[in-house]
Amino acid sequence: MTPDRMSASGTTSRRSALGMLSVIPLAASQALAPPGRAEARSGSPSGPAPPWLRPGGAYDRFVRKLADEDQFSGTVLLAWHGKPSLIRSYQMANKAAGIPNRADTIFALASLTKFFTGLAVVQLAAAGKLNFYETLGAYLNGFPPGVADTVTVHQLLTHTSGIADFMRSQAWWKAADSWTTRAAAFDGTLAVLRRLPLDFTPGTRYAYSNSNYFLAGAVTARASGQPYWDYLPRHVFTPAGMSSTGFYPGNQWLTDPRIAHNYGPRQTGGKRQDVTRELVMAGLPNGWDGAGGAFSSAVDLQRFALALQKGALLGGAWTEVAGNGKHPISPAQQNPDQAPSQTTLIGYGTEERIVGGQRAFGHTGALGVPVKGSSIPGGGSTSLSIYPDLGVVAVVLSNYFLYPGIGTFLREQDRIITRRRS
């Protein structure tokens, strides 16, 4: 989820294009999940997946209709108690090359990356290597006292730090033109953040900011003694069996046939412009890291959700810390990339919502880039939702931007998944 999708300049030059951050037979899809079964909570439904979560059911029909109208391109996956009950892929991953989307197609995740970053911080807290109450200055130097001695790790993770979003900084856009490596982008972004003023007194309110999770990634690196992009593969991706997930450079995004390209809105004649190069030029993937630099597939994200629920990434009590909301936000503070709900609480890398009396937690992602002649951006939309009391996981990866945001899609998803069994 990234609320601001336009650059500070509003143009479409190299850095002004802002990166926001086929059908698979079901029998074959069962082999995609790692061995084992997610632990069901007490009172959780059991038995076979309900009809609305299986091929031909309500969810399947919902997504197929969007795809038939060319409003959805990508992959959706539903898992019931740890095993896929529905996998569908639509449209093309690379239209020019004729490569279709598949269950193992890799997508740029944008802000869904924050789920991994929050988990990494909780892992390090569980290992005694950091504390949520510690201030930023305990881990990173060079910040002014009003930030270093005041902003806490907890406030970074809950978007209550008051630190302005670096994507709104002209200094960041200008400096980003010279970065050619991930290390240079990381150091350069950190240098810009050290000079940014606070938007409000830390802890007094909520404001979504990519700076928070970039800094959470930097804290992860300092506390672990490893670069952020090395820590995640070693401690999250590999233990979860996420063989296709990583931090891929821009040239690989453009050339690797496994990675989906991203497209703009429909133009006259029904064509869609490939906007992948514009997203690469806008600083993705270099320069985002903990805020939105990861790539993954639907299959890998289902494996991640299963590993988290089974305690393979954290011990039981710490898994609850990672999955529960911490700071409530009002409906007025939600944006189109959040699913509307009765209650929304920001967690450590997650957004928890209550819908139909059921919990759902996870994160969304938005890739947005302006397209000439259109008020609708190009890019993509992503989401991972875990419904722990129902034993359901839902993955949505689209290489179209789901306008006005994936929240509209998730509203219908929530309605279908949380319905009562008949």
SEBA-79821 format. One record per residue (C-alpha): residue number from 1; residue in three letters; x negated, y negated, z negated. Coordinates in pm, 1 decimal. Example, Ala and Ser with C-alpha at 12.3 -4.5 7.8 and 13.67 -1.06 7.14 Angstrom:
! SEBA-79821
- nr  rest  c1  c2  c3
- 1  ALA  -1230.0  450.0  -780.0
- 2  SER  -1367.0  106.0  -714.0
***
This chain:
! SEBA-79821
- nr  rest  c1  c2  c3
- 1  MET  0.0  0.0  0.0
- 2  THR  -138.3  -338.2  98.9
- 3  PRO  96.7  -635.9  60.4
- 4  ASP  -100.4  -884.7  273.9
- 5  ARG  -137.5  -770.5  632.4
- 6  MET  -270.7  -1087.5  794.5
- 7  SER  -620.5  -1226.8  774.2
- 8  ALA  -713.6  -1555.5  619.2
- 9  SER  -753.6  -1708.3  964.0
- 10  GLY  -450.6  -1544.6  1128.9
- 11  THR  -639.1  -1489.7  1455.9
- 12  THR  -730.6  -1166.0  1629.7
- 13  SER  -1108.8  -1209.4  1643.0
- 14  ARG  -1352.9  -942.0  1526.6
- 15  ARG  -1271.7  -977.6  1156.9
- 16  SER  -928.9  -1136.4  1171.3
- 17  ALA  -751.3  -814.5  1269.5
- 18  LEU  -681.5  -703.1  915.5
- 19  GLY  -705.8  -340.5  807.4
- 20  MET  -465.1  -304.4  522.4
- 21  LEU  -561.0  -83.7  383.9
- 22  SER  388.3  1985.9  1793.3
- 23  VAL  551.6  2206.7  1534.1
- 24  ILE  366.2  2453.4  1310.3
- 25  PRO  538.9  2788.9  1244.7
- 26  LEU  624.0  2815.1  875.9
- 27  ALA  467.8  3158.2  840.8
- 28  ALA  135.0  3017.6  954.6
- 29  SER  168.5  2714.4  729.2
- 30  GLN  181.3  2928.6  416.4
- 31  ALA  -184.7  3012.6  466.6
- 32  LEU  -277.2  2644.5  451.2
- 33  ALA  -223.3  2622.0  75.3
- 34  PRO  -496.0  2743.1  -159.9
- 35  PRO  -418.9  3057.8  -361.8
- 36  GLY  -197.1  3016.1  -662.2
- 37  ARG  125.5  2844.2  -750.7
- 38  ALA  175.8  2506.5  -907.6
- 39  GLU  287.0  2532.3  -1265.4
- 40  ALA  657.6  2451.5  -1290.5
- 41  ARG  772.3  2241.7  -1582.7
- 42  SER  1027.2  2376.9  -1826.0
- 43  GLY  1370.2  2355.9  -1667.1
- 44  SER  1226.5  2301.2  -1318.3
- 45  PRO  1426.1  2466.5  -1036.9
- 46  SER  1283.6  2797.3  -920.9
- 47  GLY  1346.1  3046.9  -643.0
- 48  PRO  1324.0  2961.9  -272.1
- 49  ALA  1310.2  2605.2  -151.2
- 50  PRO  1657.2  2450.4  -114.9
- 51  PRO  1793.2  2422.9  240.1
- 52  TRP  1737.1  2047.2  264.8
- 53  LEU  1361.3  2099.4  223.0
- 54  ARG  1328.1  2375.4  483.0
- 55  PRO  1314.9  2373.5  865.4
- 56  GLY  1644.9  2247.9  1004.4
- 57  GLY  1739.0  2085.4  673.6
- 58  ALA  1820.0  1724.6  592.5
- 59  TYR  1459.0  1608.0  562.2
- 60  ASP  1358.8  1780.9  885.2
- 61  ARG  1650.3  1620.0  1069.8
- 62  PHE  1573.5  1277.7  920.6
- 63  VAL  1214.2  1273.5  1047.8
- 64  ARG  1298.4  1434.1  1382.0
- 65  LYS  1551.2  1158.9  1453.7
- 66  LEU  1287.2  892.2  1394.0
- 67  ALA  1040.5  1077.0  1615.7
- 68  ASP  1298.6  1119.6  1892.8
- 69  GLU  1349.6  741.8  1882.1
- 70  ASP  969.6  689.6  1896.3
- 71  GLN  980.4  532.9  1550.2
- 72  PHE  759.1  797.7  1391.8
- 73  SER  432.9  956.1  1504.8
- 74  GLY  230.9  1178.9  1274.8
- 75  THR  276.4  1463.6  1029.5
- 76  VAL  505.2  1531.5  734.9
- 77  LEU  459.9  1814.5  485.3
- 78  LEU  686.9  1929.8  203.3
- 79  ALA  562.9  2178.2  -54.7
- 80  TRP  786.0  2367.0  -298.8
- 81  HIS  608.7  2493.8  -612.2
- 82  GLY  270.1  2484.7  -443.8
- 83  LYS  359.3  2637.7  -108.3
- 84  PRO  456.5  2447.0  208.3
- 85  SER  826.9  2471.4  288.3
- 86  LEU  818.0  2237.4  589.5
- 87  ILE  542.1  2107.7  816.3
- 88  ARG  619.9  1902.4  1123.8
- 89  SER  393.0  1703.8  1354.5
- 90  TYR  517.3  1465.2  1621.7
- 91  GLN  376.0  1258.1  1907.8
- 92  MET  9.0  1210.4  1988.2
- 93  ALA  -298.8  1159.6  1773.8
- 94  ASN  -477.6  1017.5  2077.4
- 95  LYS  -250.2  923.5  2365.3
- 96  ALA  -530.0  851.5  2615.0
- 97  ALA  -699.3  1184.8  2548.9
- 98  GLY  -372.9  1381.4  2530.7
- 99  ILE  -443.9  1511.2  2178.0
- 100  PRO  -126.1  1586.9  1978.1
- 101  ASN  -80.9  1532.1  1607.0
- 102  ARG  -113.5  1853.2  1405.4
- 103  ALA  -99.7  1961.8  1043.0
- 104  ASP  -478.0  1928.2  1019.5
- 105  THR  -505.9  1593.5  1202.2
- 106  ILE  -704.2  1343.8  995.6
- 107  PHE  -554.2  998.9  930.5
- 108  ALA  -693.8  677.7  783.0
- 109  LEU  -528.0  664.0  440.0
- 110  ALA  -563.8  291.7  362.0
- 111  SER  -447.6  226.3  4.4
- 112  LEU  -354.6  587.3  -63.5
- 113  THR  -730.0  602.5  -137.4
- 114  LYS  -649.6  429.6  -466.4
- 115  PHE  -500.8  757.6  -593.5
- 116  PHE  -847.9  915.6  -565.6
- 117  THR  -1018.2  613.5  -723.1
- 118  GLY  -787.7  612.2  -1023.8
- 119  LEU  -841.7  984.5  -1069.8
- 120  ALA  -1219.2  937.9  -1057.4
- 121  VAL  -1203.3  677.6  -1334.6
- 122  VAL  -990.3  908.8  -1549.9
- 123  GLN  -1237.8  1193.1  -1489.0
- 124  LEU  -1522.7  974.4  -1614.2
- 125  ALA  -1318.5  869.0  -1918.0
- 126  ALA  -1252.5  1235.5  -1994.5
- 127  ALA  -1627.1  1299.9  -1968.7
- 128  GLY  -1698.7  1017.3  -2215.2
- 129  LYS  -1881.3  808.3  -1952.3
- 130  LEU  -1646.8  507.5  -1964.0
- 131  ASN  -1357.4  365.3  -2163.3
- 132  PHE  -1038.9  204.2  -2038.0
- 133  TYR  -1067.2  -73.1  -2297.1
- 134  GLU  -1420.9  -174.5  -2199.9
- 135  THR  -1467.7  -497.3  -2006.7
- 136  LEU  -1604.4  -527.2  -1655.8
- 137  GLY  -1933.3  -665.6  -1784.8
- 138  ALA  -2006.6  -336.8  -1960.3
- 139  TYR  -2054.6  -175.2  -1619.0
- 140  LEU  -2123.9  -447.3  -1361.8
- 141  ASN  -2347.8  -752.0  -1393.9
- 142  GLY  -2335.6  -1092.1  -1228.8
- 143  PHE  -1974.8  -1186.0  -1312.4
- 144  PRO  -1900.0  -1510.2  -1499.5
- 145  PRO  -1818.9  -1469.1  -1871.4
- 146  GLY  -1448.3  -1541.1  -1819.6
- 147  VAL  -1431.4  -1228.7  -1605.2
- 148  ALA  -1712.4  -1009.3  -1736.5
- 149  ASP  -1607.9  -1040.2  -2102.1
- 150  THR  -1231.0  -1041.3  -2050.0
- 151  VAL  -1115.8  -814.3  -1766.0
- 152  THR  -1086.7  -450.5  -1876.6
- 153  VAL  -1098.1  -125.7  -1681.5
- 154  HIS  -731.4  -74.0  -1772.9
- 155  GLN  -643.5  -409.9  -1620.5
- 156  LEU  -825.3  -323.5  -1297.2
- 157  LEU  -632.7  2.2  -1266.2
- 158  THR  -293.2  -157.9  -1339.4
- 159  HIS  -342.7  -469.8  -1122.1
- 160  THR  -319.7  -695.7  -1425.4
- 161  SER  -676.2  -832.4  -1411.7
- 162  GLY  -597.2  -1159.8  -1236.4
- 163  ILE  -887.6  -1109.8  -992.5
- 164  ALA  -794.8  -1250.6  -651.0
- 165  ASP  -771.2  -1018.1  -351.4
- 166  PHE  -1093.4  -1037.2  -149.6
- 167  MET  -896.3  -1003.9  174.3
- 168  ARG  -766.5  -1356.1  114.3
- 169  SER  -1121.0  -1490.6  89.8
- 170  GLN  -1269.7  -1670.8  391.7
- 171  ALA  -1612.7  -1594.6  245.8
- 172  TRP  -1545.8  -1220.4  268.0
- 173  TRP  -1427.7  -1237.4  630.5
- 174  LYS  -1727.1  -1447.1  730.5
- 175  ALA  -1981.2  -1226.1  553.1
- 176  ALA  -1825.9  -903.4  682.4
- 177  ASP  -1938.3  -982.8  1037.9
- 178  SER  -2299.3  -907.5  941.6
- 179  TRP  -2241.4  -574.5  766.5
- 180  THR  -2348.7  -270.9  966.3
- 181  THR  -2371.8  -7.1  692.1
- 182  ARG  -2147.7  106.7  407.5
- 183  ALA  -2412.3  8.8  150.9
- 184  ALA  -2435.6  -343.0  295.7
- 185  ALA  -2055.3  -375.1  293.7
- 186  PHE  -2039.6  -253.9  -65.8
- 187  ASP  -2307.7  -493.0  -189.8
- 188  GLY  -2168.2  -779.6  16.8
- 189  THR  -1813.3  -734.1  -109.7
- 190  LEU  -1939.0  -715.5  -467.9
- 191  ALA  -2129.6  -1042.2  -414.6
- 192  VAL  -1812.5  -1214.3  -288.6
- 193  LEU  -1609.1  -1080.5  -581.8
- 194  ARG  -1857.9  -1221.6  -831.9
- 195  ARG  -1768.7  -1570.0  -703.7
- 196  LEU  -1390.2  -1536.1  -680.6
- 197  PRO  -1182.3  -1728.4  -936.5
- 198  LEU  -909.3  -1565.8  -1140.5
- 199  ASP  -552.9  -1611.1  -1019.2
- 200  PHE  -418.6  -1584.0  -1376.1
- 201  THR  -528.5  -1500.1  -1729.4
- 202  PRO  -616.8  -1127.7  -1743.9
- 203  GLY  -342.0  -911.8  -1891.5
- 204  THR  -65.4  -1170.3  -1862.6
- 205  ARG  103.5  -1041.4  -1545.7
- 206  TYR  89.8  -801.1  -1250.0
- 207  ALA  -35.1  -886.1  -899.1
- 208  TYR  -142.2  -617.7  -652.2
- 209  SER  -501.5  -683.1  -543.4
- 210  ASN  -742.3  -468.6  -344.4
- 211  SER  -1023.5  -625.2  -546.2
- 212  ASN  -912.2  -427.2  -850.3
- 213  TYR  -971.2  -91.8  -686.9
- 214  PHE  -1285.8  -194.7  -505.9
- 215  LEU  -1421.7  -283.4  -851.1
- 216  ALA  -1283.8  39.8  -998.7
- 217  GLY  -1486.6  220.2  -731.5
- 218  ALA  -1792.2  16.4  -828.1
- 219  VAL  -1737.7  104.0  -1195.9
- 220  THR  -1711.2  470.3  -1091.7
- 221  ALA  -2048.8  442.6  -919.4
- 222  ARG  -2214.1  272.8  -1217.9
- 223  ALA  -2070.0  508.4  -1480.5
- 224  SER  -2145.3  823.6  -1279.8
- 225  GLY  -2484.2  719.8  -1144.2
- 226  GLN  -2371.3  811.6  -791.9
- 227  PRO  -2246.2  602.2  -499.5
- 228  TYR  -1866.5  601.6  -494.3
- 229  TRP  -1859.5  772.5  -153.8
- 230  ASP  -2077.5  1054.3  -295.6
- 231  TYR  -1889.9  1094.8  -624.5
- 232  LEU  -1550.2  1155.6  -462.8
- 233  PRO  -1655.7  1445.0  -235.9
- 234  ARG  -1844.1  1616.9  -520.0
- 235  HIS  -1586.5  1576.6  -795.8
- 236  VAL  -1250.8  1547.0  -617.8
- 237  PHE  -1249.6  1658.0  -254.3
- 238  THR  -1462.2  1974.1  -281.1
- 239  PRO  -1304.4  2107.0  -605.6
- 240  ALA  -959.5  2058.4  -447.5
- 241  GLY  -1058.6  2237.6  -125.1
- 242  MET  -1016.1  1922.7  84.9
- 243  SER  -1248.6  2022.1  367.5
- 244  SER  -1141.2  1747.7  611.3
- 245  THR  -1132.4  1454.8  368.0
- 246  GLY  -1406.1  1195.3  353.7
- 247  PHE  -1526.4  841.8  422.1
- 248  TYR  -1581.6  836.5  796.1
- 249  PRO  -1763.0  549.8  971.1
- 250  GLY  -1587.7  340.6  1232.9
- 251  ASN  -1763.6  495.3  1532.3
- 252  GLN  -1648.4  841.2  1420.7
- 253  TRP  -1290.6  717.5  1388.9
- 254  LEU  -1307.9  604.4  1750.0
- 255  THR  -1465.3  921.2  1890.2
- 256  ASP  -1383.9  1221.7  1669.0
- 257  PRO  -1092.5  1416.8  1825.4
- 258  ARG  -982.0  1532.0  1478.3
- 259  ILE  -900.5  1174.0  1367.9
- 260  ALA  -576.5  1007.6  1477.3
- 261  HIS  -587.3  676.4  1657.8
- 262  ASN  -341.7  408.2  1549.1
- 263  TYR  -91.5  228.0  1767.2
- 264  GLY  100.1  -95.7  1793.2
- 265  PRO  475.4  -152.1  1833.6
- 266  ARG  653.9  -53.1  2153.7
- 267  GLN  595.3  -293.9  2439.2
- 268  THR  790.3  -350.7  2758.9
- 269  GLY  818.0  -15.1  2931.4
- 270  GLY  785.9  173.7  2602.1
- 271  LYS  405.6  181.2  2586.0
- 272  ARG  211.9  134.2  2262.8
- 273  GLN  -128.5  -31.0  2244.1
- 274  ASP  -416.2  157.6  2079.5
- 275  VAL  -523.6  -69.6  1792.6
- 276  THR  -788.7  157.9  1639.9
- 277  ARG  -1080.0  -55.0  1756.3
- 278  GLU  -917.6  -363.8  1603.7
- 279  LEU  -883.1  -181.1  1271.0
- 280  VAL  -1248.2  -77.7  1282.1
- 281  MET  -1348.3  -437.5  1358.5
- 282  ALA  -1132.7  -556.7  1068.0
- 283  GLY  -1355.7  -391.2  812.9
- 284  LEU  -1209.2  -42.2  798.2
- 285  PRO  -1358.1  184.9  694.2
- 286  ASN  -1676.0  -0.4  586.1
- 287  GLY  -1618.6  -254.3  311.8
- 288  TRP  -1312.9  -100.9  147.4
- 289  ASP  -1424.6  216.9  -29.5
- 290  GLY  -1226.1  247.5  -354.0
- 291  ALA  -949.2  19.8  -227.0
- 292  GLY  -875.1  197.1  100.7
- 293  GLY  -1159.5  366.1  288.4
- 294  ALA  -1076.6  738.9  280.1
- 295  PHE  -946.6  968.4  556.5
- 296  SER  -752.1  1292.5  503.2
- 297  SER  -499.4  1536.3  650.2
- 298  ALA  -155.1  1646.4  534.0
- 299  VAL  -291.2  1990.3  449.7
- 300  ASP  -571.8  1844.0  238.8
- 301  LEU  -340.4  1608.1  51.8
- 302  GLN  -113.4  1898.9  -39.3
- 303  ARG  -420.3  2081.2  -169.3
- 304  PHE  -515.2  1774.0  -372.0
- 305  ALA  -168.8  1755.6  -529.2
- 306  LEU  -178.6  2126.3  -612.5
- 307  ALA  -527.1  2104.3  -765.6
- 308  LEU  -420.4  1806.8  -976.6
- 309  GLN  -106.4  1978.6  -1103.4
- 310  LYS  -290.1  2303.3  -1180.1
- 311  GLY  -553.1  2121.1  -1387.6
- 312  ALA  -839.8  2190.9  -1148.2
- 313  LEU  -945.7  1823.8  -1144.3
- 314  LEU  -867.6  1725.7  -1503.9
- 315  GLY  -772.1  1894.8  -1829.3
- 316  GLY  -403.4  1906.3  -1920.2
- 317  ALA  -381.7  1595.7  -2139.4
- 318  TRP  -598.2  1394.4  -1898.9
- 319  THR  -383.2  1505.4  -1605.4
- 320  GLU  -89.9  1341.9  -1780.1
- 321  VAL  -294.8  1023.0  -1822.4
- 322  ALA  -364.1  1021.2  -1447.9
- 323  GLY  -3.7  1085.7  -1346.9
- 324  ASN  197.8  863.8  -1579.3
- 325  GLY  290.4  498.5  -1521.2
- 326  LYS  144.6  238.5  -1757.1
- 327  HIS  274.4  -105.1  -1658.0
- 328  PRO  634.9  -175.3  -1546.8
- 329  ILE  696.1  -407.1  -1255.0
- 330  SER  1020.2  -577.7  -1159.1
- 331  PRO  1204.2  -517.6  -831.2
- 332  ALA  1102.1  -869.1  -727.4
- 333  GLN  735.6  -766.0  -747.2
- 334  GLN  778.7  -463.2  -522.4
- 335  ASN  690.1  -487.6  -155.6
- 336  PRO  800.5  -293.5  156.7
- 337  ASP  531.3  -30.8  102.7
- 338  GLN  673.5  74.2  -234.3
- 339  ALA  978.1  300.2  -257.6
- 340  PRO  1272.2  118.4  -419.5
- 341  SER  1363.5  276.6  -752.5
- 342  GLN  1546.0  223.1  -1079.0
- 343  THR  1209.6  182.2  -1251.8
- 344  THR  858.0  142.2  -1113.1
- 345  LEU  547.8  165.5  -1329.1
- 346  ILE  190.0  113.8  -1214.1
- 347  GLY  -47.4  387.8  -1326.7
- 348  TYR  -414.3  465.7  -1285.3
- 349  GLY  -425.0  497.4  -907.5
- 350  THR  -57.1  584.6  -892.1
- 351  GLU  281.8  422.2  -871.7
- 352  GLU  547.5  608.0  -1069.7
- 353  ARG  913.7  566.5  -983.0
- 354  ILE  1234.3  703.1  -1134.1
- 355  VAL  1491.8  804.6  -871.9
- 356  GLY  1807.8  1001.8  -933.9
- 357  GLY  1689.3  1068.2  -1286.9
- 358  GLN  1369.2  1230.1  -1155.6
- 359  ARG  1006.5  1118.9  -1173.9
- 360  ALA  796.2  1072.9  -862.5
- 361  PHE  439.2  948.9  -861.0
- 362  GLY  172.0  895.9  -600.5
- 363  HIS  59.7  614.3  -375.0
- 364  THR  126.2  467.5  -33.3
- 365  GLY  -98.1  312.2  228.6
- 366  ALA  -49.8  53.2  503.4
- 367  LEU  -275.7  -21.1  797.2
- 368  GLY  -167.8  -347.2  951.7
- 369  VAL  -313.0  -541.6  1241.8
- 370  PRO  -146.4  -824.4  1438.6
- 371  VAL  -46.5  -743.9  1796.1
- 372  LYS  -23.0  -1022.4  2052.5
- 373  GLY  333.5  -1100.7  2152.6
- 374  SER  492.2  -909.5  1864.7
- 375  SER  605.7  -1001.4  1514.7
- 376  ILE  563.0  -635.7  1415.3
- 377  PRO  209.3  -524.0  1330.1
- 378  GLY  36.7  -218.2  1466.6
- 379  GLY  -143.8  37.8  1254.2
- 380  GLY  -16.9  317.5  1035.0
- 381  SER  164.0  418.8  716.0
- 382  THR  78.6  689.3  462.0
- 383  SER  224.5  832.7  143.6
- 384  LEU  169.7  1111.4  -108.8
- 385  SER  458.0  1168.0  -352.1
- 386  ILE  461.9  1426.9  -631.9
- 387  TYR  796.2  1512.6  -794.9
- 388  PRO  665.4  1703.3  -1099.0
- 389  ASP  999.5  1800.4  -1253.8
- 390  LEU  1123.1  1943.1  -923.9
- 391  GLY  801.7  2115.6  -815.2
- 392  VAL  799.6  1919.3  -487.1
- 393  VAL  516.2  1743.1  -304.6
- 394  ALA  579.3  1523.0  1.3
- 395  VAL  308.0  1400.5  237.1
- 396  VAL  373.7  1143.9  511.0
- 397  LEU  95.4  1043.3  752.1
- 398  SER  188.2  823.5  1046.9
- 399  ASN  -29.5  657.9  1309.0
- 400  TYR  254.1  410.8  1368.7
- 401  PHE  323.6  127.0  1125.6
- 402  LEU  664.6  209.0  972.5
- 403  TYR  822.9  -135.4  982.2
- 404  PRO  896.8  -323.8  758.3
- 405  GLY  703.2  -81.7  536.7
- 406  ILE  705.1  281.3  435.6
- 407  GLY  932.9  197.6  142.5
- 408  THR  1236.9  224.0  371.0
- 409  PHE  1127.2  573.2  476.0
- 410  LEU  1064.8  674.7  113.8
- 411  ARG  1408.2  558.3  2.8
- 412  GLU  1564.8  825.5  226.0
- 413  GLN  1299.3  1079.1  128.9
- 414  ASP  1378.3  1026.0  -239.3
- 415  ARG  1749.8  1055.9  -174.1
- 416  ILE  1706.9  1391.9  0.2
- 417  ILE  1453.2  1544.0  -236.8
- 418  THR  1624.3  1445.6  -563.8
- 419  ARG  1972.8  1556.8  -460.7
- 420  ARG  2139.6  1818.0  -681.1
- 421  ARG  2131.0  2181.0  -575.4
- 422  SER  2470.3  2290.6  -440.3
***
